[in-house]
């Protein structure tokens, strides 16, 4: 694949010279990938194969190819947002997934980050995103809830990520959230709790979360939030555009809450602090403690700073004073 100047390959980022961009609309490319990658994975005892990376945007400005006669063929605009590119990308995923599933018994797991998509263009309800789900055995999101360590999810992004996570799991498919943090944030409990809180909102027992430094893969980081026992979800996550102080905000939900058998989770994805009242979980008072060992009672007002998560563990229910 080449850019619009018809001479520069549509290289994958900085991978110039050795990561050759092949024409994903050519069936012979799928044949090559099946024979040289998928078949080897199956022979190695694997039952899945990753597609890293997969996206709906033409990030590397592909515009066309040369045919067997050396004639130029226009295929895409060369612009990032190009519906023809998105269609070609999903067509490739469907063709590859069908070949490796039927012929080799392999499931395809694309590294596909809905976080990277403008919700007005592609979101969890988009037909083309549904096709990604249908073709995939599971989905990995390297953007996670930290945007490749660039920024925490905005209200619109978090809304769509939660819908996407739960949609996949409802279809019996897994979701893996990779969350990169800068070194200073990796040692910051607030940053780690943001990741864990967002993950718990969308986990339906078929998801996984990974937290690491930037591209620091291959090492399982041991952080205390990973061992917090919250129990099972009592219901789905609930989003609100009210901050709990009676100050409603029209439009996008930015405060998300979810009850678990042993905890209450709240995430504030908005740009300002938001107040919530801790719920009653029985006939008497409910006692909570947060991860800093500060205790609370049901009905107590708690302020959740902007872009943070609160994890409140239940100490006791039906407490009578």
Secondary structure, DSSP 8 states (H G I E B T S, - for coil): -B-TTSSSB---TT-TTTS----TT-HHHHHHHIIIIIHHHHHTT-SEEEESS--SS-TT---EEE-TTS-EEE---SSSS-HHHHHHHHHHHHHHHHHHHHHH--EEEEE--GGGS-TTTS-TT-HHHHHHHHH-SEEEESSTTTTTTT----HHHHHHHHHHHHHHHHTT-EEEEEEEE-HHHHT-HHHHHHHHHHHHHH--SSEEEEEEETT--SS----GGGG----SBSS--EEESB-SSS-B--SS--EEEEEETTEEEEEE-SSS-EEEE----SSSEEEEE-TT--EEETT-EEEE-TTEEEEEEEEEEEE--
